[in-house]
Amino acid sequence: MRSTSSTSPCALVKAYAKVGAKSVAESAAPMIKWIENPPAKRLTVDDRGEPVDLSLKAFDKGDASRLVGVTEELLRGR
């Protein structure tokens, strides 16, 4: 099915990049900061400079273990 929009997806991505994208230097700055001054905690999650609560469902250890198992099984089946 064809889109009825006259704007191509590529044009939309380029337009968004002009207003929402960061330069390489801006994107790399937080990583450089962490490399030069590592966080004290063993596992630290940061979202645009704000700490993320590791008790969120997205960080569930059981889910992570299942994901490892499924990934390993998929890779063995290559």
N, C-alpha and C positions, 0 to 999 in steps of 0.2 A: 504494500500500500504506500502510495506516495504522499508526502506531506503537502498540505495546501499552503503552507507558509512560503513567502517569497524570499525569506532570509535563510541562507544555508547554515547548517550546523557549524561549519568552519568559520564563517563570518561571526557567528555568535560567540564562539570561543575566543576569537581575536579581539572582539569588542570587550568581552569580560576581562581579558588579560590586560587591556589598557587601563582599566579602572581597579581591578582587584589583584593583579599579580604583583609579586615582589621581585626585586632584582636578585641576582645570585648572591651578592654580598649581604643583602638584608636577610635572605633565607638561610644563609650559612652562619650568620652571627650567633644565633642561640646555640648551635652545635659547637662552634669554636669556644664559646663561653664555657660550655659543659666539659669540653676536653681539657681546657686550661684550668678549670676550677670544678672538678667532679663533685657531684652532690654527695653528702655524707651517707645517705641511705643507699642500700644495695640496689633497690629498684625504685626508680623515680620516674613519674610520668608528668609531662608538662604539655599543656595545650596553649600555645601562643603566649607563653610567659606565666601562665597560671597553673598551679599544681592541680593534679587530678586525683580524686579520691580512689585509692586502690581497692576499696571495698565494693566498688560498683560491679554489677553482674558481668560487665565486659572483661573483668580481670579474674574471673572465677578459675581457680586452679584445676578443678575437675574438668571444666570445659576445655581448658588448655591441654590437659593430658589426653583427652579424647581427640582433640585436633591433631596432636602429635601422632597418635596411633593411626588415625585415618590418613594423614599425610604420608607416613612411612609405608602404609599398605598401598597407597596409590603409586608411590615411587617404585616400589618393588614390582608392580605390575606393568611397568614401562616396557 
